Amino acid sequence: MRLYDFRTEYRENPIGLTEKAPRFSWKIESDEKDTVQTSYEIKVTDESGKLVWDSGKKVSDQSVLISYEGEVLADETFYTVEVTVADNHGNVESVEGSFETGIFDQTEFKAQMITSDFPEEETACPVFGKTFTIDKKVKKARLYATAHGVYEVTLNGQTVGDYRMAPGWTSYHNRLQYQIYDVTEQLTAENEIAITVGNGWYKGILGFYCLPNQYGTQAGAFAELHVEYEDGSKDVIATDETWSVKTGEIRYSEIYMGETIDTDAPEITEGNVVVKDFDKAVLTAQENEPVRITEKIVGKELIVTPKGEKLIDFGQIVTGVVEVHVKGEKGQKIVLHHAEVLDKDGNFYPETLRQAKSIDTFICNGEEQIFRPHFTFHGFRYISVEGMEEFTADQFFACVTHSDMEKTGDFHCSNKKVNQLQSNITWSQRDNFLDIPTDCPQRDERLGWTGDAQVFSWTAAFNRNTALFYTKWMRDVAAESSLEKGVPHVVPDILGQYSSSAWSDAAVIVPWVVYQMYGDKGILEENWKCMHEWVDYIKNNCGENGLWQSGFQYGDWLALDKEESADRTGATDKYMIANAYYLYVTDFVKQTAEVLGKDEEAKKYADLYETTLDAFRREYYTETGRIVSETQTGAIISLYFNLAREKDRKRILNTLLTNIGNHKNHLTTGFVGTPYICHTLSENGAHEMAATLFMKEDYPSWLYAVNMGATTIWERWNSIKPDGTFDESGMNSLNHYAYGSVGDWMYRKVAGLSQLEPGYKKFQVKPMFVKGIEDWGTEFESVYGKIVANTSCKDGKIHVHVEVPANTTAVIVLPEKEKVHEVGSGVYDYEYDTEISLAVERFSMDSTLSEIIAEPLAVEMFNQMVPGMLEGPMIQFAYGMTLAELLGAAPEAKPMYEAVVNALNQKEREKGND
């Protein structure tokens, strides 16, 4: 047995921690099967060697997020943690880690928020500075820093830390993050600290109307350097009126518009420091992973377009900035424009950016230089380069920038197009998880839309560890929500729009996802008030019939079953969707109450669920099971949310299948129906149809975008049309993760991996077949260790390989087998014979009637089964229709069509074997 990956609050040996009862986690590795932890003991020691907590030997198999219960932790103190674990095989092992506390009471900071007296029209970023001397030996030094705006710090000319866009975006009037840096090694006898502040989200241009000053009119800096000397004495250097301020090389910086850097003797203006009114109570230590440059992609190709534009193609749509390596002439101006895509003629196409100019300008000083913007970010694959006559692609680097969340999950298979889809899903997540979950990274928006975040949250939490990311964002959701107003559509809220189903429901669903994926009960405790108040808000806005049927709703946003010019909300009854989600989140709130031991509340919300479900059924279904909205989404939410009466489920499934068939086996769903359509089909005995939808390659489908060269997920099913032209609605992002929510189905249903207990303490592996995929699987780094679930079905053999980490159990359900295997930790391989072939066959229900009857065998079979069927005068009108479409009019013909298709494919196989 080996213990590894010790974490404190998900972090490795963190500094600046302000949790009063931090939680500890560790993982166990063992070569012995069925290994379970039987006990643990945690000892925490302070830097003087004093034991501040000994948990004693706890008989328990818990190894995730165990709370500290010792003496009150002191400010700015280093603690060592030792965990000793025994397992059921008699092994005993230990692991060590550490954490360092920060400042528990933020009002004790001595610093003041400082700004400048520069006129409003000054666009250059202010640089706040201070010089100081040190004449003793430094033991440790910690810098605490934040800003009204976004900031970077240099100490003695060296950049402090590697964070980008700090302090991030929060509900500034309620919460402002600060960052903590270890600067011990950067201090010398004579020191100079400089803090440059960009407008950022605080006062920069933001929102659809591109208006500045969303939170304030003055950028400001707040910093405090704590120096502890070897002799035990301490110094504090804090921002106040004694600091200086001037303008520097960054002459202009806006998130949407771009940045201008002038290194050729820019005009420096000196100003006066002014102290701002600032409530230190809003300060909070960094909560999520910082935004960093996580990858640099060198330019792949230099392109000259038909219009003569000189472009660099990075081969991938990314979020971030471009770094340029250049030796220019003194005063030479280099201008970079950014775009996601080229038009059908191969010219630069920045239209998807709308009003966001995304132009970076660099003015050279005549030396070898590296230019990189500081306080902006762009969504792009291509840049247009102006001001450079001769250059090569390898002078340009796309700096991929996002919250530095640990990669945890992956999906891989034998189908290259599906692998590209998975890549597109993960890239859209990276590109849009930049401190908050944004809807898009390129245009004049980039807002924390709650609906997009909610539908993608399961997929996101599989691909990356989103626990800290969502914890931070949910604190802003809670700060900006109330029983009176409900939950905003975007968080942080700059729109002032509140309460639509599927969007505002993020307040309940996201904490539940984090609990299920990571076993984190703390996020439920922290968000309990916000979660139940959202359900209470809906209840307070219900009519006499107990249903929510008033106010604005986004409905099934961007669904294809209704003319978009009406309102983009799809054809499904908006209030049916609203009440379906009302029931969905009420059930989660009930379950949350049970987890938290709130028995009275659990009963209250269980009763509310039952009375609302009864009202829902009376309102939205006829006695015989017909739905008010017989759309794909209407059927999906009826089945997936378990709202339909049991006796009606079969009819509603047929309604869904008929609708899909009538659309030539394609989906028509929007933001609400899409995340659940494949799940619904797979869970209700129609997995083959789920697989058919998933593997479609023409519009509308997931693989259509792949075939069109997409490297990220699109906002619309037809963001780029087959002829290469674009959707011109003015709302067409090529980097929008909502439809990437199909990832959850890929991981849970195709790979078959899903949690049965929170944190995957117990999980299921139940792989399912998809025609066209013969090898597939997934790896997931759970909070207990790595889970592997790989399957192949080819050459007459099925092989399933499962790896179960120590301290967990798995339920393995093998394809085509009835026996269920419940196993402990270890590696398991199963191989057995099958007659199933997953190779794509020539004929299917998507074949047209004319393609089928071109085969003499099919004509012979039809004439035997339905004499005269092919002779009627109307039959020619059916030639262009697929068998799936024909079933919409005559579902009873399904056995006949299947028999013909199977016979034709059998004949094809026999031909192949000859």
PyMOL commands that set and color helices and strands:
alter all, ss='L'
color gray80, all
select helices_A, chain A and resi 106-108+184-186+200-203+280-282+351-353+393-395+416-432+450-463+467-479+506-518+521-540+564-567+574-595+599-620+632-640+646-662+674-683+687-695+702-707+737-750+758-760+849-853+856-865+875-878+883-889+891-913
alter helices_A, ss='H'
color red, helices_A
select strands_A, chain A and resi 2-8+23-29+37-46+51-54+58-59+66-67+78-87+92-100+114-116+126-133+138-148+150-155+158-159+176-182+190-198+220-229+234-238+244-247+250-254+258-262+270-271+273-275+283-285+291-298+301-304+310-327+333-339+341-342+348-349+359-363+368-371+378-386+396-403+409-413+753-755+762-765+775-782+785-794+797-804+809-813+820-823+826-833
alter strands_A, ss='S'
color yellow, strands_A
deselect
rebuild
show_as cartoon
